[in-house]
């Protein structure tokens, strides 16, 4: 287990996502926060047996801006191998459903934040769709 940075986790509110910060990098365009899940599941979705840790992969997710600067989480996700010969799924990723749903490009808290900004800042969405019909 890697050491945690409680202050950084509290400021960036990564605790509510179930990840802990391991490193960070800031560029002109975006802030990258490297993190690892606090807890993952190693249960094979095919057979239900526990898997053996194989390696790790990186999942990049858009998160809430920090000081009005775009933020990307680089989550180090464990991959497991199922040793059950009767199982069809031999390699699977550890579940991080608290961070983001499967195949999502944003963290679970981004859609809620966008809706709150629309309500609090009284932003408007256009109700008139763009007319894409060719002009005569």
Number of C-alpha atoms within 10 A of each C-alpha: 5 10 8 16 12 14 10 16 19 13 10 17 15 20 17 13 18 18 23 26 26 18 14 14 9 12 8 7 9 14 18 20 22 19 23 23 21 15 12 16 14 21 18 24 18 14 13 12 14 16 22 15 16 13 12 14 11 14 14 17 19 18 24 20 14 12 7 7 13 16 19 21 25 21 23 18 19 21 18 22 18 25 15 16 8 10 14 11 15 15 17 19 22 21 21 21 14 16 23 18 13 9 7 13 14 18 20 18 15 15 13 10 13 12 12 13 12 13 11 9 9 9 10 8 7 6 6 6 6 7 7 6 6 5 5 3
